[in-house]
Amino acid sequence: MDRKLLDLLVCPTTRQPLQLLDSRGLTALNAAIEGGGLQRADGSAQIETLHEALVTRDRKTVYRVDDGIPVLLAEEAIATSQIPAFPGA
């Protein structure tokens, strides 16, 4: 993802800056997706594993990146509180 674009992106709900999710976080997120039961903010299930994602500064919310395009819709956000093994800051 382009660094200039990343510097401009913020969470649509909290307005916190976003950063690329590190490999540990992505691994924990994908393990939870594969285990089933991971839900987006709108209550729908996240069933596809992610290759790239963005996370808020406080690491409480994740947004997926599809083919290099950030999906910054509040209803599509994934709360990390659902993932017991999600690494903290």
C-alpha positions in Angstrom: 0.0 0.0 0.0 1.2 3.5 -0.9 2.7 5.2 2.2 1.3 8.6 1.2 -2.2 7.1 1.1 -1.7 5.3 4.4 -0.7 8.6 6.1 -4.1 10.1 5.1 -6.3 7.2 6.2 -8.3 7.3 9.5 -10.9 5.1 11.1 -14.3 6.4 9.9 -15.8 5.9 13.4 -13.1 7.0 15.9 -10.9 9.1 13.5 -7.8 7.3 14.8 -4.9 6.9 12.3 -4.6 3.6 10.6 -1.6 1.5 10.1 -0.9 -1.8 8.3 -1.6 -4.8 10.5 1.7 -6.6 11.3 2.2 -10.3 10.5 1.5 -11.4 14.1 -1.9 -9.6 14.1 -2.7 -10.9 10.6 -1.9 -14.5 11.7 -4.1 -14.2 14.8 -6.9 -12.6 12.8 -6.8 -15.3 10.1 -6.8 -18.1 12.7 -9.9 -16.6 14.2 -11.6 -16.4 10.8 -10.7 -20.0 10.0 -12.1 -21.0 13.4 -15.4 -19.4 12.5 -17.6 -17.1 14.5 -15.7 -13.9 13.7 -18.2 -11.1 13.0 -18.1 -7.7 11.3 -19.7 -4.7 13.0 -23.0 -5.3 11.1 -23.2 -8.9 12.5 -22.3 -10.6 9.2 -19.6 -13.3 9.4 -16.1 -12.7 8.1 -15.4 -15.9 6.2 -12.5 -15.1 3.9 -9.0 -14.9 5.3 -7.2 -11.6 4.7 -3.9 -11.0 2.9 -3.7 -7.4 4.2 -5.5 -5.3 6.7 -5.4 -1.9 8.5 -5.7 -1.5 12.3 -6.5 1.5 14.4 -3.8 3.0 16.7 -5.4 1.4 19.8 -5.5 -2.0 17.9 -9.3 -2.4 18.7 -10.6 -2.3 15.1 -9.4 -3.9 11.9 -10.4 -3.0 8.3 -9.7 -5.3 5.5 -7.8 -4.4 2.3 -9.1 -6.0 -0.9 -6.7 -6.0 -3.8 -4.8 -3.0 -2.4 -8.0 -1.0 -1.7 -8.9 -0.3 1.9 -12.5 -1.1 2.8 -13.2 1.7 5.4 -16.9 1.1 6.0 -17.8 1.1 9.7 -20.3 -1.8 9.2 -17.4 -3.9 7.8 -15.0 -3.3 10.6 -13.8 -6.2 12.7 -13.5 -5.7 16.5 -10.3 -7.3 17.8 -11.9 -8.0 21.2 -13.4 -11.1 19.5 -9.9 -12.5 19.1 -8.4 -13.7 22.4 -4.9 -14.2 20.8 -4.8 -10.8 19.1 -1.5 -9.1 20.0 -1.7 -5.8 21.8 0.3 -2.7 21.1 
